[in-house]
Every structure is written in C-alpha cells, then in structure tokens.
Amino acid sequence: PNNSIRYQILKFNTNRELIWQWESPADMRLAGDMPPRFLVHSNGNIYMTADPRPDAFDGVWILRPDGSLEFVPMSDVVYNRYRITKLKEASDGGVLACGSLDGEDLPYGRLAHIFKMDEDGELLWERIIVENKNEEFGRPNDITLRDLVELDNGDLLYGGNQDVWYYDENNEPRGQNDAWLLRTDSEGCVLDNCGYIQDLLSNTSTIKPPSPFKLFPNPAQGMVNMEVPADLDVQYIEVYNQLGQYLGAIKDAPFHTLNLSHYPEGILYLKVVDRSGKSWAEKVMLSH
C-alpha cells in the first residue's frame, strides 16, 4: 500500500499447514538477501538485519513471540555503514554476528566487523579487524566476513573474503579476491592486547619482484640509508602506514639518507617512484 514494502514471516507445521504469520510495518527496511541474515532464536525471538543503505538505519530488528518489534541500532561513532551478513545463536544464548563496515568518513576502506549482543539486544562487545594485504598502496581495504562457527572450546571461526592488490612479475598492479579465515577467542580477540580496533600484521603471499634498492638499518630509529643503483633516477618517495594511509612524500634529492623521525612508530612502507613512473615498495620498522 502507498508504494511501501511489507515483509511477511510465515510458519508452517510438518503437514505444511500455516500456523502463524506476521507482517511488517510499512516503515521497516530489511537487508536484501535475507536468508543468511535471519535468526530464529531458541528463546522464540526472531532477529533480522536492517537495510544498510545510507538513507536507512543500520542495526538489528528483534521480533518477540508476543508480536512486539524492537529496533537495536549499531553504535556509529566513527563509521557510516554496517553490513551484517550473518547472525547466529551463541551457546550461552547470546547472538553472534559478522559482516563489514565502511563509509565516506572511513579512510581504511571496508573493514571486517564482528560483535556479540545478549538476547535482548544489548551490545556485549564489538571488534573491527584490519588486515591490509595490499602491495599497491593507496588501495583501501575491502574485507567482508560472511559466516561464523562457535567451536567447542568457545573460540569463534569466521570465514569471508577480501580484495587484494599486488604487483605481478612485470611489476604491474593486479587485483584478486582471496578467501579469508579468521579465528578469535570468545570475546572476539585476535591479539593478546585486544582493543576495539585490531590491526593484524600480515605478509602477502603473492608474487612481488625484488626492488632495486636496499634500506638499512631496518629496524631503524629515525634515519634510514637507502642504497640506490646509479641508473635508477628517483623522482620522489611516498610514505604509507600499515593500513595503506598516505603519510607524506620525500622529494628532496639525493635520496641516500632518509629522515623518518617525524613519522609515527611502527611499520612504514616506502614507495620509490622513478622518472618514468615505475615504482617499487619496501617496508621498514620504525621506532623512536
């Protein structure tokens, strides 16, 4: 009616006789591919994921046995859009979920997102997982977790995919879609020091041609020497952090000694670009 969309949930007995049905209100919006995002809980509640479009709320709808409907929004302090791709009942009666989040205000791209709520919809914990395997810098993350399993010991196993950009044997950027398997403890922690955002240090297994320059010392405490072949005409050097964020550029020749002391500690990637536009990248561990 009035150009609105209505959703129905039907329940049948084993003889295929309709024994219960429910119809949504006109202003309710659900995710398009509902089956994996639809959970019938042992407590009788039905959990459904909301449509993650920019003009709709992101979160979970809870339909209770008495017919009452409640919307539980996701906290949205930094990020714009939550895509919940899987809901599953936990062994303790809670609700586990996985998916991704992204948005215009998120420089890292699309990140993996996992969370757990109690059966009433109260958020117990949520984690954002960052693992940038891109070798071509400036490419954002593109990760989605699509399924999850709770193991006998309480650990959680998540499966999904991520787009990875790498350099082939001709030093040309190529993209591919890789499967991704992630295991956490019962609190969604991958790292020992578990926080809201978990940054996984990873090494890509794709082919990467050796760079013609050498960096030393590595690890470094601020000053890094770069050994460059005489026939390599360096134009500039771009600096990126582990998440692929651009931090700055070094444009002052000669490039034999690089001062990185004003960059943050951790893993940095130096992308060396020559006059022809060809580029190579190497990482350096920086500490102050």
C-alpha atoms as an extended CHARMM CRD file, in Angstrom:
* protein
*
       288  EXT
         1         1  PRO       CA              0.0000000000        0.0000000000        0.0000000000  PROA      1               0.0000000000
         2         2  ASN       CA              1.1470000000        3.5530000000       -0.7850000000  PROA      2               0.0000000000
         3         3  ASN       CA              4.2120000000        2.2220000000       -2.6250000000  PROA      3               0.0000000000
         4         4  SER       CA              5.6370000000        0.7580000000        0.5880000000  PROA      4               0.0000000000
         5         5  ILE       CA              7.3610000000       -2.5820000000        1.0560000000  PROA      5               0.0000000000
         6         6  ARG       CA              5.9580000000       -5.1110000000        3.5010000000  PROA      6               0.0000000000
         7         7  TYR       CA              7.6880000000       -8.2430000000        4.7810000000  PROA      7               0.0000000000
         8         8  GLN       CA              5.9640000000      -11.4230000000        5.8940000000  PROA      8               0.0000000000
         9         9  ILE       CA              7.1740000000      -14.2620000000        8.0830000000  PROA      9               0.0000000000
        10        10  LEU       CA              5.2070000000      -17.4930000000        7.7990000000  PROA      10              0.0000000000
        11        11  LYS       CA              5.4050000000      -20.5860000000        9.9910000000  PROA      11              0.0000000000
        12        12  PHE       CA              4.1290000000      -24.0000000000        8.9310000000  PROA      12              0.0000000000
        13        13  ASN       CA              3.8010000000      -27.2950000000       10.7420000000  PROA      13              0.0000000000
        14        14  THR       CA              5.2030000000      -30.5540000000        9.3810000000  PROA      14              0.0000000000
        15        15  ASN       CA              1.9970000000      -31.0300000000        7.3470000000  PROA      15              0.0000000000
        16        16  ARG       CA              2.7100000000      -27.7070000000        5.6070000000  PROA      16              0.0000000000
        17        17  GLU       CA             -0.2730000000      -26.0770000000        7.2710000000  PROA      17              0.0000000000
        18        18  LEU       CA              0.0790000000      -22.3810000000        8.0600000000  PROA      18              0.0000000000
        19        19  ILE       CA              0.0160000000      -21.9500000000       11.8430000000  PROA      19              0.0000000000
        20        20  TRP       CA              1.3990000000      -18.4190000000       12.2660000000  PROA      20              0.0000000000
        21        21  GLN       CA              2.1580000000      -15.3510000000       10.2070000000  PROA      21              0.0000000000
        22        22  TRP       CA              3.4440000000      -11.8360000000       10.7510000000  PROA      22              0.0000000000
        23        23  GLU       CA              3.5730000000       -8.7480000000        8.5560000000  PROA      23              0.0000000000
        24        24  SER       CA              5.9860000000       -5.8660000000        8.9990000000  PROA      24              0.0000000000
        25        25  PRO       CA              5.0380000000       -2.2130000000        9.4190000000  PROA      25              0.0000000000
        26        26  ALA       CA              5.3840000000       -0.0210000000        6.3480000000  PROA      26              0.0000000000
        27        27  ASP       CA              8.4790000000        1.8290000000        7.5660000000  PROA      27              0.0000000000
        28        28  MET       CA             10.5440000000       -1.2960000000        8.2580000000  PROA      28              0.0000000000
        29        29  ARG       CA             13.5190000000       -1.9910000000        5.9740000000  PROA      29              0.0000000000
        30        30  LEU       CA             15.4640000000       -5.2450000000        5.9220000000  PROA      30              0.0000000000
        31        31  ALA       CA             18.6320000000       -6.3690000000        4.1650000000  PROA      31              0.0000000000
        32        32  GLY       CA             18.0030000000       -7.5580000000        0.6160000000  PROA      32              0.0000000000
        33        33  ASP       CA             19.4000000000      -11.0930000000        0.8300000000  PROA      33              0.0000000000
        34        34  MET       CA             17.6060000000      -12.0990000000        3.9970000000  PROA      34              0.0000000000
        35        35  PRO       CA             18.1680000000      -15.8650000000        4.4940000000  PROA      35              0.0000000000
        36        36  PRO       CA             21.6890000000      -15.6770000000        5.9680000000  PROA      36              0.0000000000
        37        37  ARG       CA             20.7350000000      -12.5780000000        7.9640000000  PROA      37              0.0000000000
        38        38  PHE       CA             17.6980000000      -14.0850000000        9.6280000000  PROA      38              0.0000000000
        39        39  LEU       CA             17.9480000000      -15.8780000000       13.0010000000  PROA      39              0.0000000000
        40        40  VAL       CA             15.2050000000      -17.7840000000       14.7910000000  PROA      40              0.0000000000
        41        41  HSD       CA             16.4390000000      -17.9870000000       18.3830000000  PROA      41              0.0000000000
        42        42  SER       CA             15.6240000000      -20.8000000000       20.8160000000  PROA      42              0.0000000000
        43        43  ASN       CA             14.0190000000      -18.1660000000       23.0810000000  PROA      43              0.0000000000
        44        44  GLY       CA             11.4010000000      -17.5090000000       20.3830000000  PROA      44              0.0000000000
        45        45  ASN       CA             12.8380000000      -14.1850000000       19.2250000000  PROA      45              0.0000000000
        46        46  ILE       CA             13.4600000000      -13.5870000000       15.5250000000  PROA      46              0.0000000000
        47        47  TYR       CA             16.4560000000      -11.3920000000       14.7030000000  PROA      47              0.0000000000
        48        48  MET       CA             16.6610000000       -9.6210000000       11.3260000000  PROA      48              0.0000000000
        49        49  THR       CA             19.2650000000       -7.2540000000        9.9240000000  PROA      49              0.0000000000
        50        50  ALA       CA             18.2660000000       -3.7800000000        8.8150000000  PROA      50              0.0000000000
        51        51  ASP       CA             18.9160000000       -2.4020000000        5.3590000000  PROA      51              0.0000000000
        52        52  PRO       CA             22.3920000000       -0.7670000000        5.3390000000  PROA      52              0.0000000000
        53        53  ARG       CA             21.5350000000        1.9030000000        2.7500000000  PROA      53              0.0000000000
        54        54  PRO       CA             22.6340000000        5.4580000000        3.5700000000  PROA      54              0.0000000000
        55        55  ASP       CA             19.0240000000        6.5850000000        3.9780000000  PROA      55              0.0000000000
        56        56  ALA       CA             18.1490000000        3.7490000000        6.3660000000  PROA      56              0.0000000000
        57        57  PHE       CA             19.2130000000        2.7710000000        9.8680000000  PROA      57              0.0000000000
        58        58  ASP       CA             21.8560000000        0.0950000000       10.4430000000  PROA      58              0.0000000000
        59        59  GLY       CA             21.1990000000       -2.4760000000       13.1210000000  PROA      59              0.0000000000
        60        60  VAL       CA             19.0740000000       -5.4480000000       14.1150000000  PROA      60              0.0000000000
        61        61  TRP       CA             15.3010000000       -5.8430000000       14.3460000000  PROA      61              0.0000000000
        62        62  ILE       CA             14.0240000000       -8.1400000000       17.1280000000  PROA      62              0.0000000000
        63        63  LEU       CA             10.5740000000       -9.6570000000       16.7130000000  PROA      63              0.0000000000
        64        64  ARG       CA              9.4110000000      -11.1750000000       20.0150000000  PROA      64              0.0000000000
        65        65  PRO       CA              6.9430000000      -14.0320000000       20.4930000000  PROA      65              0.0000000000
        66        66  ASP       CA              4.2600000000      -11.6040000000       21.6770000000  PROA      66              0.0000000000
        67        67  GLY       CA              4.4680000000       -9.7730000000       18.3290000000  PROA      67              0.0000000000
        68        68  SER       CA              6.3050000000       -6.7220000000       19.6630000000  PROA      68              0.0000000000
        69        69  LEU       CA              9.0360000000       -5.3110000000       17.4360000000  PROA      69              0.0000000000
        70        70  GLU       CA             12.1980000000       -3.5600000000       18.6120000000  PROA      70              0.0000000000
        71        71  PHE       CA             14.9990000000       -1.9780000000       16.6100000000  PROA      71              0.0000000000
        72        72  VAL       CA             18.5260000000       -2.1270000000       18.0370000000  PROA      72              0.0000000000
        73        73  PRO       CA             20.8160000000        0.3740000000       16.2460000000  PROA      73              0.0000000000
        74        74  MET       CA             24.5310000000       -0.1980000000       15.9500000000  PROA      74              0.0000000000
        75        75  SER       CA             26.7290000000        2.3900000000       17.6350000000  PROA      75              0.0000000000
        76        76  ASP       CA             28.0020000000        4.7110000000       14.9340000000  PROA      76              0.0000000000
        77        77  VAL       CA             30.7010000000        6.9210000000       16.3910000000  PROA      77              0.0000000000
        78        78  VAL       CA             33.2970000000        6.7900000000       13.6200000000  PROA      78              0.0000000000
        79        79  TYR       CA             31.8910000000        4.7000000000       10.8240000000  PROA      79              0.0000000000
        80        80  ASN       CA             28.9700000000        5.1220000000        8.4870000000  PROA      80              0.0000000000
        81        81  ARG       CA             27.5290000000        1.8020000000        7.3570000000  PROA      81              0.0000000000
        82        82  TYR       CA             27.3270000000       -1.5980000000        8.9900000000  PROA      82              0.0000000000
        83        83  ARG       CA             26.6260000000       -4.6000000000        6.7810000000  PROA      83              0.0000000000
        84        84  ILE       CA             25.6090000000       -7.5750000000        8.9040000000  PROA      84              0.0000000000
        85        85  THR       CA             25.9330000000      -10.7090000000        6.7960000000  PROA      85              0.0000000000
        86        86  LYS       CA             25.4120000000      -13.4310000000        9.4150000000  PROA      86              0.0000000000
        87        87  LEU       CA             23.5260000000      -13.8180000000       12.6910000000  PROA      87              0.0000000000
        88        88  LYS       CA             23.9620000000      -16.9450000000       14.8110000000  PROA      88              0.0000000000
        89        89  GLU       CA             22.8260000000      -18.0500000000       18.2700000000  PROA      89              0.0000000000
        90        90  ALA       CA             25.6850000000      -18.4530000000       20.7390000000  PROA      90              0.0000000000
        91        91  SER       CA             25.9360000000      -21.3890000000       23.1260000000  PROA      91              0.0000000000
        92        92  ASP       CA             25.1870000000      -19.0860000000       26.0800000000  PROA      92              0.0000000000
        93        93  GLY       CA             22.0350000000      -17.7110000000       24.4370000000  PROA      93              0.0000000000
        94        94  GLY       CA             23.5700000000      -14.5480000000       23.0510000000  PROA      94              0.0000000000
        95        95  VAL       CA             23.6520000000      -13.5220000000       19.4010000000  PROA      95              0.0000000000
        96        96  LEU       CA             26.8840000000      -13.5370000000       17.3890000000  PROA      96              0.0000000000
        97        97  ALA       CA             27.2220000000      -11.5670000000       14.1720000000  PROA      97              0.0000000000
        98        98  CYS       CA             29.7500000000      -10.7180000000       11.4990000000  PROA      98              0.0000000000
        99        99  GLY       CA             29.9520000000       -8.5530000000        8.4000000000  PROA      99              0.0000000000
       100       100  SER       CA             31.7100000000       -5.3470000000        7.4600000000  PROA      100             0.0000000000
       101       101  LEU       CA             31.5740000000       -1.5910000000        7.8550000000  PROA      101             0.0000000000
       102       102  ASP       CA             32.5720000000        1.2590000000        5.6040000000  PROA      102             0.0000000000
       103       103  GLY       CA             31.6430000000        4.8060000000        4.7040000000  PROA      103             0.0000000000
       104       104  GLU       CA             32.7990000000        8.1390000000        3.3660000000  PROA      104             0.0000000000
       105       105  ASP       CA             34.4230000000        9.0390000000        6.6920000000  PROA      105             0.0000000000
       106       106  LEU       CA             36.3910000000        5.7890000000        6.8400000000  PROA      106             0.0000000000
       107       107  PRO       CA             39.8080000000        6.1600000000        5.1650000000  PROA      107             0.0000000000
       108       108  TYR       CA             40.7350000000        2.4920000000        5.5160000000  PROA      108             0.0000000000
       109       109  GLY       CA             38.0270000000        1.1920000000        3.1720000000  PROA      109             0.0000000000
       110       110  ARG       CA             35.7050000000       -1.6740000000        4.0620000000  PROA      110             0.0000000000
       111       111  LEU       CA             36.7690000000       -3.4510000000        7.2520000000  PROA      111             0.0000000000
       112       112  ALA       CA             35.7350000000       -6.7000000000        8.8890000000  PROA      112             0.0000000000
       113       113  HSD       CA             33.2900000000       -6.2530000000       11.7640000000  PROA      113             0.0000000000
       114       114  ILE       CA             32.2660000000       -8.7760000000       14.4390000000  PROA      114             0.0000000000
       115       115  PHE       CA             30.1100000000       -8.3230000000       17.5190000000  PROA      115             0.0000000000
       116       116  LYS       CA             28.0260000000      -10.0870000000       20.1550000000  PROA      116             0.0000000000
       117       117  MET       CA             24.8100000000       -8.9730000000       21.8360000000  PROA      117             0.0000000000
       118       118  ASP       CA             22.6990000000      -10.5900000000       24.5070000000  PROA      118             0.0000000000
       119       119  GLU       CA             19.2760000000      -11.9530000000       23.6340000000  PROA      119             0.0000000000
       120       120  ASP       CA             17.6720000000       -8.6060000000       24.4990000000  PROA      120             0.0000000000
       121       121  GLY       CA             19.8690000000       -6.7660000000       22.0010000000  PROA      121             0.0000000000
       122       122  GLU       CA             22.3810000000       -5.1930000000       24.4050000000  PROA      122             0.0000000000
       123       123  LEU       CA             25.8060000000       -4.9840000000       22.7870000000  PROA      123             0.0000000000
       124       124  LEU       CA             28.3590000000       -7.0250000000       24.7460000000  PROA      124             0.0000000000
       125       125  TRP       CA             31.4210000000       -6.4020000000       22.5690000000  PROA      125             0.0000000000
       126       126  GLU       CA             32.3580000000       -5.4480000000       19.0330000000  PROA      126             0.0000000000
       127       127  ARG       CA             35.6410000000       -5.5810000000       17.1340000000  PROA      127             0.0000000000
       128       128  ILE       CA             36.9390000000       -4.0770000000       13.9220000000  PROA      128             0.0000000000
       129       129  ILE       CA             39.5500000000       -6.2100000000       12.1740000000  PROA      129             0.0000000000
       130       130  VAL       CA             42.1210000000       -4.5590000000        9.8920000000  PROA      130             0.0000000000
       131       131  GLU       CA             44.3880000000       -6.6640000000        7.7060000000  PROA      131             0.0000000000
       132       132  ASN       CA             45.7150000000       -4.8190000000        4.6980000000  PROA      132             0.0000000000
       133       133  LYS       CA             47.4490000000       -7.2140000000        2.3070000000  PROA      133             0.0000000000
       134       134  ASN       CA             47.6020000000       -4.6610000000       -0.4890000000  PROA      134             0.0000000000
       135       135  GLU       CA             51.0150000000       -4.1960000000       -2.0440000000  PROA      135             0.0000000000
       136       136  GLU       CA             49.8340000000       -1.3160000000       -4.2220000000  PROA      136             0.0000000000
       137       137  PHE       CA             49.4940000000        1.4870000000       -1.7270000000  PROA      137             0.0000000000
       138       138  GLY       CA             46.5460000000        3.8050000000       -1.7550000000  PROA      138             0.0000000000
       139       139  ARG       CA             44.2330000000        0.8520000000       -2.3140000000  PROA      139             0.0000000000
       140       140  PRO       CA             41.7700000000        0.6450000000        0.5790000000  PROA      140             0.0000000000
       141       141  ASN       CA             40.8280000000       -2.4700000000        2.4780000000  PROA      141             0.0000000000
       142       142  ASP       CA             37.8760000000       -4.4240000000        1.1230000000  PROA      142             0.0000000000
       143       143  ILE       CA             37.0430000000       -7.1650000000        3.6040000000  PROA      143             0.0000000000
       144       144  THR       CA             33.7390000000       -8.8660000000        4.4470000000  PROA      144             0.0000000000
       145       145  LEU       CA             33.1790000000      -11.7400000000        6.8900000000  PROA      145             0.0000000000
       146       146  ARG       CA             30.2470000000      -13.8560000000        5.7330000000  PROA      146             0.0000000000
       147       147  ASP       CA             29.8730000000      -16.8050000000        8.1030000000  PROA      147             0.0000000000
       148       148  LEU       CA             30.8600000000      -17.8980000000       11.5920000000  PROA      148             0.0000000000
       149       149  VAL       CA             31.0660000000      -21.0170000000       13.7380000000  PROA      149             0.0000000000
       150       150  GLU       CA             31.3780000000      -21.2620000000       17.5120000000  PROA      150             0.0000000000
       151       151  LEU       CA             33.8530000000      -24.0160000000       18.3790000000  PROA      151             0.0000000000
       152       152  ASP       CA             33.5860000000      -26.4190000000       21.3210000000  PROA      152             0.0000000000
       153       153  ASN       CA             36.1660000000      -24.5010000000       23.3560000000  PROA      153             0.0000000000
       154       154  GLY       CA             34.3380000000      -21.1940000000       22.8330000000  PROA      154             0.0000000000
       155       155  ASP       CA             36.6250000000      -19.8520000000       20.1180000000  PROA      155             0.0000000000
       156       156  LEU       CA             34.9810000000      -18.2880000000       17.0880000000  PROA      156             0.0000000000
       157       157  LEU       CA             35.8440000000      -19.1210000000       13.4920000000  PROA      157             0.0000000000
       158       158  TYR       CA             34.9040000000      -16.6140000000       10.7780000000  PROA      158             0.0000000000
       159       159  GLY       CA             35.0310000000      -17.0100000000        7.0110000000  PROA      159             0.0000000000
       160       160  GLY       CA             34.9330000000      -14.3050000000        4.3770000000  PROA      160             0.0000000000
       161       161  ASN       CA             36.8100000000      -12.6650000000        1.5550000000  PROA      161             0.0000000000
       162       162  GLN       CA             38.9800000000       -9.6680000000        0.7850000000  PROA      162             0.0000000000
       163       163  ASP       CA             40.1440000000       -7.9360000000       -2.3730000000  PROA      163             0.0000000000
       164       164  VAL       CA             43.9330000000       -7.8290000000       -2.6100000000  PROA      164             0.0000000000
       165       165  TRP       CA             46.0430000000       -5.6880000000       -4.9440000000  PROA      165             0.0000000000
       166       166  TYR       CA             49.5580000000       -6.9140000000       -5.6410000000  PROA      166             0.0000000000
       167       167  TYR       CA             52.3980000000       -6.4790000000       -8.1290000000  PROA      167             0.0000000000
       168       168  ASP       CA             52.8410000000       -9.2330000000      -10.7110000000  PROA      168             0.0000000000
       169       169  GLU       CA             56.1440000000      -10.4240000000      -12.2130000000  PROA      169             0.0000000000
       170       170  ASN       CA             56.1070000000       -7.4090000000      -14.5460000000  PROA      170             0.0000000000
       171       171  ASN       CA             55.6530000000       -5.0200000000      -11.6130000000  PROA      171             0.0000000000
       172       172  GLU       CA             52.1150000000       -4.2150000000      -12.7750000000  PROA      172             0.0000000000
       173       173  PRO       CA             49.2730000000       -3.8890000000      -10.2330000000  PROA      173             0.0000000000
       174       174  ARG       CA             46.7440000000       -6.7090000000      -10.2890000000  PROA      174             0.0000000000
       175       175  GLY       CA             43.6630000000       -7.3800000000       -8.2140000000  PROA      175             0.0000000000
       176       176  GLN       CA             42.2860000000      -10.6500000000       -6.9230000000  PROA      176             0.0000000000
       177       177  ASN       CA             39.6650000000      -11.8130000000       -4.4410000000  PROA      177             0.0000000000
       178       178  ASP       CA             41.0530000000      -14.0270000000       -1.6830000000  PROA      178             0.0000000000
       179       179  ALA       CA             39.2470000000      -16.2380000000        0.8080000000  PROA      179             0.0000000000
       180       180  TRP       CA             39.8650000000      -15.2350000000        4.4110000000  PROA      180             0.0000000000
       181       181  LEU       CA             39.6780000000      -17.3660000000        7.5620000000  PROA      181             0.0000000000
       182       182  LEU       CA             39.8390000000      -15.7280000000       10.9910000000  PROA      182             0.0000000000
       183       183  ARG       CA             39.8880000000      -17.3110000000       14.4430000000  PROA      183             0.0000000000
       184       184  THR       CA             39.2750000000      -15.3900000000       17.6590000000  PROA      184             0.0000000000
       185       185  ASP       CA             38.6250000000      -16.2080000000       21.2940000000  PROA      185             0.0000000000
       186       186  SER       CA             35.1380000000      -15.9840000000       22.8010000000  PROA      186             0.0000000000
       187       187  GLU       CA             35.4920000000      -12.1940000000       23.1760000000  PROA      187             0.0000000000
       188       188  GLY       CA             36.4220000000      -11.6320000000       19.5350000000  PROA      188             0.0000000000
       189       189  CYS       CA             40.1080000000      -11.0800000000       20.3380000000  PROA      189             0.0000000000
       190       190  VAL       CA             42.7340000000      -11.9850000000       17.7570000000  PROA      190             0.0000000000
       191       191  LEU       CA             45.6030000000      -10.2210000000       19.5220000000  PROA      191             0.0000000000
       192       192  ASP       CA             46.7770000000      -10.5900000000       23.1130000000  PROA      192             0.0000000000
       193       193  ASN       CA             46.1510000000       -6.8880000000       23.7270000000  PROA      193             0.0000000000
       194       194  CYS       CA             42.6150000000       -6.8360000000       22.4240000000  PROA      194             0.0000000000
       195       195  GLY       CA             41.0490000000       -3.4820000000       21.6280000000  PROA      195             0.0000000000
       196       196  TYR       CA             38.1460000000       -2.0070000000       19.6880000000  PROA      196             0.0000000000
       197       197  ILE       CA             40.3020000000       -1.9440000000       16.5500000000  PROA      197             0.0000000000
       198       198  GLN       CA             42.6620000000       -4.8570000000       15.9790000000  PROA      198             0.0000000000
       199       199  ASP       CA             45.4160000000       -4.3900000000       13.4090000000  PROA      199             0.0000000000
       200       200  LEU       CA             46.7900000000       -7.6810000000       12.1280000000  PROA      200             0.0000000000
       201       201  LEU       CA             50.3630000000       -7.6360000000       10.8460000000  PROA      201             0.0000000000
       202       202  SER       CA             50.2760000000       -9.7900000000        7.7300000000  PROA      202             0.0000000000
       203       203  ASN       CA             52.5610000000      -10.7700000000        4.8950000000  PROA      203             0.0000000000
       204       204  THR       CA             51.1450000000      -11.1550000000        1.4370000000  PROA      204             0.0000000000
       205       205  SER       CA             51.9590000000      -14.3980000000       -0.3450000000  PROA      205             0.0000000000
       206       206  THR       CA             51.5560000000      -13.0170000000       -3.8460000000  PROA      206             0.0000000000
       207       207  ILE       CA             54.4370000000      -12.5880000000       -6.2790000000  PROA      207             0.0000000000
       208       208  LYS       CA             56.4080000000       -9.3950000000       -5.8650000000  PROA      208             0.0000000000
       209       209  PRO       CA             59.5200000000       -8.5960000000       -7.9180000000  PROA      209             0.0000000000
       210       210  PRO       CA             62.5840000000       -7.6160000000       -5.8990000000  PROA      210             0.0000000000
       211       211  SER       CA             63.1480000000       -3.8970000000       -5.5290000000  PROA      211             0.0000000000
       212       212  PRO       CA             66.3810000000       -2.4220000000       -6.9170000000  PROA      212             0.0000000000
       213       213  PHE       CA             67.1610000000       -0.5150000000       -3.7060000000  PROA      213             0.0000000000
       214       214  LYS       CA             68.0830000000       -1.5040000000       -0.1610000000  PROA      214             0.0000000000
       215       215  LEU       CA             67.0880000000        0.0690000000        3.1470000000  PROA      215             0.0000000000
       216       216  PHE       CA             69.2870000000       -0.0940000000        6.2430000000  PROA      216             0.0000000000
       217       217  PRO       CA             69.3120000000       -0.2320000000        9.1720000000  PROA      217             0.0000000000
       218       218  ASN       CA             65.9960000000       -1.9970000000        9.4550000000  PROA      218             0.0000000000
       219       219  PRO       CA             64.5680000000       -1.7100000000       12.1210000000  PROA      219             0.0000000000
       220       220  ALA       CA             65.5060000000        1.9720000000       12.2980000000  PROA      220             0.0000000000
       221       221  GLN       CA             65.2010000000        4.7260000000       14.9000000000  PROA      221             0.0000000000
       222       222  GLY       CA             64.6370000000        7.6530000000       12.5680000000  PROA      222             0.0000000000
       223       223  MET       CA             67.4010000000        7.8090000000        9.9720000000  PROA      223             0.0000000000
       224       224  VAL       CA             67.3740000000        5.2310000000        7.1630000000  PROA      224             0.0000000000
       225       225  ASN       CA             70.0090000000        4.7780000000        4.4980000000  PROA      225             0.0000000000
       226       226  MET       CA             68.8820000000        3.8520000000        1.0010000000  PROA      226             0.0000000000
       227       227  GLU       CA             71.2580000000        2.2140000000       -1.4370000000  PROA      227             0.0000000000
       228       228  VAL       CA             70.1510000000        3.1250000000       -4.9650000000  PROA      228             0.0000000000
       229       229  PRO       CA             71.6350000000        1.8480000000       -8.2450000000  PROA      229             0.0000000000
       230       230  ALA       CA             73.3460000000        4.5240000000      -10.3210000000  PROA      230             0.0000000000
       231       231  ASP       CA             70.9390000000        4.0020000000      -13.2230000000  PROA      231             0.0000000000
       232       232  LEU       CA             67.8340000000        4.4900000000      -11.0840000000  PROA      232             0.0000000000
       233       233  ASP       CA             66.6300000000        8.0990000000      -11.3370000000  PROA      233             0.0000000000
       234       234  VAL       CA             64.4260000000        8.5290000000       -8.2700000000  PROA      234             0.0000000000
       235       235  GLN       CA             61.7670000000       11.2410000000       -8.5760000000  PROA      235             0.0000000000
       236       236  TYR       CA             60.1790000000       11.0090000000       -5.1320000000  PROA      236             0.0000000000
       237       237  ILE       CA             59.3550000000        8.6060000000       -2.2850000000  PROA      237             0.0000000000
       238       238  GLU       CA             55.8870000000        8.2120000000       -0.7960000000  PROA      238             0.0000000000
       239       239  VAL       CA             55.4070000000        7.0450000000        2.7920000000  PROA      239             0.0000000000
       240       240  TYR       CA             52.4400000000        4.9160000000        3.9040000000  PROA      240             0.0000000000
       241       241  ASN       CA             51.4970000000        3.2610000000        7.1720000000  PROA      241             0.0000000000
       242       242  GLN       CA             50.4660000000       -0.3570000000        7.5310000000  PROA      242             0.0000000000
       243       243  LEU       CA             46.8160000000        0.4600000000        6.8030000000  PROA      243             0.0000000000
       244       244  GLY       CA             47.7660000000        1.9220000000        3.4280000000  PROA      244             0.0000000000
       245       245  GLN       CA             47.2020000000        5.5100000000        4.5500000000  PROA      245             0.0000000000
       246       246  TYR       CA             49.3330000000        8.1090000000        2.7910000000  PROA      246             0.0000000000
       247       247  LEU       CA             51.5430000000        9.9180000000        5.3260000000  PROA      247             0.0000000000
       248       248  GLY       CA             53.6790000000       12.1250000000        3.1400000000  PROA      248             0.0000000000
       249       249  ALA       CA             56.3350000000       12.3010000000        0.4600000000  PROA      249             0.0000000000
       250       250  ILE       CA             60.0980000000       12.7870000000        0.3190000000  PROA      250             0.0000000000
       251       251  LYS       CA             61.0520000000       14.9090000000       -2.6830000000  PROA      251             0.0000000000
       252       252  ASP       CA             64.4850000000       16.2670000000       -1.7930000000  PROA      252             0.0000000000
       253       253  ALA       CA             67.3570000000       14.6160000000       -3.6820000000  PROA      253             0.0000000000
       254       254  PRO       CA             69.7140000000       12.9440000000       -3.0800000000  PROA      254             0.0000000000
       255       255  PHE       CA             67.7920000000       10.0770000000       -1.5140000000  PROA      255             0.0000000000
       256       256  HSD       CA             70.7030000000        8.2650000000        0.1270000000  PROA      256             0.0000000000
       257       257  THR       CA             69.7020000000        9.2530000000        3.6850000000  PROA      257             0.0000000000
       258       258  LEU       CA             66.0400000000        9.4910000000        4.6910000000  PROA      258             0.0000000000
       259       259  ASN       CA             64.8360000000       11.2140000000        7.8420000000  PROA      259             0.0000000000
       260       260  LEU       CA             61.7450000000        9.3500000000        9.0740000000  PROA      260             0.0000000000
       261       261  SER       CA             61.8790000000       10.6130000000       12.6590000000  PROA      261             0.0000000000
       262       262  HSD       CA             58.7050000000       12.7010000000       12.2930000000  PROA      262             0.0000000000
       263       263  TYR       CA             56.6270000000        9.7020000000       11.1670000000  PROA      263             0.0000000000
       264       264  PRO       CA             54.7800000000        7.5190000000       13.7160000000  PROA      264             0.0000000000
       265       265  GLU       CA             56.3690000000        4.3890000000       15.1050000000  PROA      265             0.0000000000
       266       266  GLY       CA             55.5170000000        1.0460000000       13.5640000000  PROA      266             0.0000000000
       267       267  ILE       CA             55.6890000000       -0.4150000000       10.1040000000  PROA      267             0.0000000000
       268       268  LEU       CA             56.0940000000        2.0800000000        7.2750000000  PROA      268             0.0000000000
       269       269  TYR       CA             56.0650000000        1.3930000000        3.5650000000  PROA      269             0.0000000000
       270       270  LEU       CA             58.3320000000        3.4290000000        1.3070000000  PROA      270             0.0000000000
       271       271  LYS       CA             57.1650000000        3.6060000000       -2.2910000000  PROA      271             0.0000000000
       272       272  VAL       CA             60.0020000000        4.7070000000       -4.5620000000  PROA      272             0.0000000000
       273       273  VAL       CA             58.9170000000        6.2240000000       -7.8870000000  PROA      273             0.0000000000
       274       274  ASP       CA             61.3850000000        6.8730000000      -10.7280000000  PROA      274             0.0000000000
       275       275  ARG       CA             61.1580000000        9.4550000000      -13.5320000000  PROA      275             0.0000000000
       276       276  SER       CA             59.3610000000        7.0100000000      -15.8300000000  PROA      276             0.0000000000
       277       277  GLY       CA             56.6070000000        6.4350000000      -13.2620000000  PROA      277             0.0000000000
       278       278  LYS       CA             57.7500000000        2.9290000000      -12.3510000000  PROA      278             0.0000000000
       279       279  SER       CA             57.5630000000        2.1610000000       -8.6520000000  PROA      279             0.0000000000
       280       280  TRP       CA             58.7490000000       -0.2920000000       -6.0300000000  PROA      280             0.0000000000
       281       281  ALA       CA             57.9200000000       -0.5680000000       -2.3570000000  PROA      281             0.0000000000
       282       282  GLU       CA             59.6630000000       -1.8710000000        0.7410000000  PROA      282             0.0000000000
       283       283  LYS       CA             58.7380000000       -1.7930000000        4.4000000000  PROA      283             0.0000000000
       284       284  VAL       CA             60.7760000000       -0.5460000000        7.3250000000  PROA      284             0.0000000000
       285       285  MET       CA             60.1710000000       -0.9310000000       11.0450000000  PROA      285             0.0000000000
       286       286  LEU       CA             60.4560000000        2.4450000000       12.7470000000  PROA      286             0.0000000000
       287       287  SER       CA             60.9550000000        3.0720000000       16.4670000000  PROA      287             0.0000000000
       288       288  HSD       CA             61.8390000000        6.2740000000       18.3220000000  PROA      288             0.0000000000
